[in-house]
C-alpha cells in the first residue's frame, strides 16, 4: 500500500507545475509575517493591561449573546432559514 502511495506522490510531483511568485506577492507575504511578529507582543501587553483594569469581584448585570451562523447552518443542510434560527434558539435554551 505504501508503494502505491509513493508512486502516486511521485506522479503528482512529476506533473506539478512550479509555482511562480511575483516579487510583489513575496513582499506582501513577508510584510504580513513581520506585522504578525511585531503585533504579537503588543497584543500580549494590551491583554495584560485589560486584565489589570478588570474588577474580578463585580458581576455583570446582564450579558449579550450573538447568535451567528444559524442562517449559514440552515442553508448548508438545505433547510429554510427560519428553521436554522429556531434550531439556534433551542440550542441556546438547552
C-alpha positions, 0 to 999 in steps of 0.5 A: 500500500505504501508503494502505491502511495509513493508512486502516486506522490511521485506522479503528482510531483512529476506533473506539478507545475512550479509555482511562480511568485511575483516579487510583489506577492513575496513582499506582501507575504513577508510584510504580513509575517513581520506585522504578525511578529511585531503585533504579537507582543503588543497584543500580549501587553494590551491583554495584560493591561485589560486584565489589570483594569478588570474588577474580578469581584463585580458581576455583570448585570446582564450579558449579550449573546450573538447568535451567528451562523444559524442562517449559514447552518440552515442553508448548508443542510438545505433547510429554510432559514427560519428553521436554522434560527429556531434550531439556534434558539433551542440550542441556546435554551438547552 
